[in-house]
Every structure is written in structure tokens, then in C-alpha cells.
Amino acid sequence: MVDFLSGEHAAGMTHAELEERLHTDGMRLLCQLLQDSLDLRASREERLDEVTDADSHLRGWAERGRQRTLATRFGEVVVTRIAYRARARADLNPADAVLNLPVEKHSHGLRRLAAAEAARGSFTDAAAAIERATTVRIGKRQVEALAAAAAIDVDAFYTAHAPDWSADDDVLALSFDAKGVVMRPDGLRAGTAKAAVSQKLAGRRSKGEKRNRKRMCEVAAVFDVTGKPRTIADILPEDPEAAQTATPAPVTSGKWLHASVTDDAAAVIAAGFAEADRRDPDHARTWIALVDGNTHQIDRIHAEAKTRKITLPVVVDFIHVIEYLWKATWCFHPEGDPNAERWVRAQARQVLAGRAGIVAAAIRRKATYHGLDPGKRKPADVAAAYLLAKKPYLDYPTALANGWPIATGVIEGACRHLVKDRMDVTGARWGLDGAEAILKLRTLISNGDFDQYWTWHLAQEQQRIHNSRYLGGAIPQ
């Protein structure tokens, strides 16, 4: 490489051409250095007097020169070591344990690259990115398998590690939502798969039929909130000038995310509460829950709170309330009428003041007064019914006075970032295991825990693949 750079040919190359040449040649050099190091290890490996497996069987036959291939970030190398053998039993290779070699051909370095790139984009794009970075060509299926292997310890990692932050004076907020993921037929839940099979026409859907190709991904968020008491005028100011002096929204920090396409809502909500328990094991802080109004989620939240014997106020997203009011206003105003916006604003201020029941009654009276037929007044009736059904969770005066959030922006953003941005790629259809692995990796990265997890994951691999095969879990030296 030095001779090439000092020659006439290199002198006539552009910097881009030099970069490309050095990248390719440099990888070959690094591969050769790694191979030489492994060969040196092999030449220095001494035969052990005694190697006993986990079942107390002594390996009395040692065979030198046993080889295996390892695909690394620099290229393919050959690992040579001593194999300790016994009849009808798998070989033991203590040198593999010292190197912490994986079961598969690809190194942990390639696995880490595959995990990072597959979490970012499609498996095909991930394979291309790995080749650009390393000059190593790896197949799409191999990328998917490596990403799945990389995510195997995520749940155990969060069970074993307590959060690093402490926010004793802040409110502890929990929020939950769901987002559909397009699945292959074998990844659908039983009810969805049955509905998909019962579709009347093969080529297109009949009137009223759904596509039935999605499985719900449940998402949980736990975060700290520094309360900032606000008033109705801070949320819906009377004029534009007042908006400039409005108290800003509460500040959130320490966000932790969890998403799963295999677990149901009950399991994901339980995981969110487990994370809250890790942050506040004595339940000394104020806990709140933010939801979009899903009844099943609210029921599960109450069940988890009851199990832990805590009082947990549930706040329904104010943005969802406004959307119902907008649907109702078109029953009374023509499209584009400025009075429609003023009406929504007036009703929203009433809801913020804790008068959701009064607003619901007023909507129904207005629909009756205008003599609307059942079809025309349906959006108004739906909005009124929603306000009455969710009234216990529309205590915005208390939320604003205590400085709590009244919108689910954190979990909405999580659903968009964790699920939609990656899982909703055009044309993608997911298998259950692949989707779950990618979701785990994306949550790790979003939580800022990937580097810490990777160190812990490699330690788990050492124990699982190597140490557990030897008597007493100790690698013979």
C-alpha cells in the first residue's frame, strides 16, 4: 500500500479514487492481520490435561488442527484450534470460548452492523450498507437472521437493569397506543386470519369487507414530567397575542419505549407498569396515564393499578376530543364556515373547564333544535356519546392545575417512529419473529441503550454458547 501510494499511478488519481482504493486494500490488510493473529493463537494453544463437559463426561481425545470459518467485518478468516472429543458427543473447543465465537458463521461485529442497519431500513438496504462499509457481501436472509439473533436478550436486559436516572420530584407518566403492521398470512392473529380467508372475492374486497392483513403492534411509553401548571388560556388563548405569552407545555425526560407485535395489550401495559415500578419501587411519586380513549387499554390500566394498590388518574388525549367536536360541527355549519371553528373553540374551552357533560347535552339539543334527520345528526350524537363515556377521564382542570400533559404526543410520536417509519415501508409484509426483533432493536436505539445492551448481550452469548457446556460453567485453562 505504501509503495502504491508513492508511485506514479497514485499520483494521477483523485482523492475519491484514492479513498476507494485504500478502503478496499485496507480491508484486505486488516483481514490478513486478523488471520495472522488467529494463526498465532493456534500455534500457541497448549493441550489441556482435562476437559469435562457439563454432564461430567471427560473428553479424553484431543485433535489438533480443527478449523472453522468466520466471516468478519474485514473478510473471511479461518479459526484453527484443538477439539476435545468423546464418542457420540459434540466437540468442545475451549479456544472458541476464549474468543467468544458465535454459533453461526458471521462474527459479532457483523451481527452488530446488521442489527443497526436493519433497524434503520429494509433488510435489502441493510445488506447494501454493510457491503459499502466493509466490502463484505451478505444476503438479505442472513441480515434478517443476524438481526433476530441480536435482539434475543432485549427483554432480559430490561428486567436485569434498573434505570440510571432519578426524578423524585417529577410526575411519572405512562402512555399506551397501538399501530397496525402488515403481516404475512402466517403472522396474523387467529381472528384476523379467519376473516381474511372468509373474504368473498379473491381479487378484490366486497362492500364492507376489510383487508384483514394487519396485526396490531402495542406500544408503551414511560417518562418523567416536570409539571408546569397552566390555564385554559394557555391551551386555547383568546387572541394571537396572548398565545405568545402562554405557559409552555410540561417538559418530559427519561423516555423509555417498548413495542411488541407478539404480545397483546395486556402484556405490553404490564411491561409499562413494570418499568414504572423500577423507577419508583416505593410508589412515592405521582403516577398518571395518558391514553387516546381505548376502553380496553383503560380497563387494563385500572387492573394494573389495582394490583399495585396505587391511585392512577387516567387522562384522555384532548386532541381526540377536539377531533370529535370538529366532526360534530359540520352537522350545524356549512363546509368552510368560520363559525364552525369558533363553535369548536367554544365547546373545547368548556370541556377544558370540566363541563364535558354539559357540552354533550348542548350538542344533542342543538341537533334536535335544527331538526336534523338521524343520518345527518349522527356525527353530533357520536361526539356527545364519546364525551359522556369518557367524562371520568376528562378532568382537565385537575390536570392543568397540577401541570400534567393533556395530550398523547409522546406515544403518538413513538408509534410513528418505532412502527410506521420502519414497519410500514411500501410493499413490506412481515413475519412474526422478524417484526418483533426489529421492534426490539428500534426501542433499544430509541431508549439510548444499544451500546450498554450490546456489551451485556455478548456476555450472555458467552454464558449461553460456551460456559454452559463445561463442568461448573468454567472454561478450562
Secondary structure by P-SEA (a helix, b strand, c coil): ccccccccccccccaaaaaaaaaaaaaaaaaaaaaaaaaaaaaabbbbccccccccccccccccbbbbbbbccccbbbbbbbbbbccccccccaaaaaaccccccccaaaaaaaaaaaacccaaaaaaaaaaaccccccaaaaaaaaaaaaccaaaaaaacccccccccbbbbbbbbbbbbbbccccccaaaaaaaaacccccccccccccccbbbbbbbbbbcccbbbbcccccccccaaaaaaccccccccbbbbbbbccccaaaaaaaaaaaaaaacccccbbbbbbccccaaaaaaaaaaaaaacbbbbbbccaaaaaaaaaaaaaaccccccaaaaaaaaaaaaaaaacaaaaaaaaaaaaaaaaccccccaaaaaaaaaaaaaaccccaaaaaaaacccccaaaaaaaaaaccccccccccccccaaaaaaaaaaaaaaaaccaaaaaaaaaaaaaaaccccccccccccc
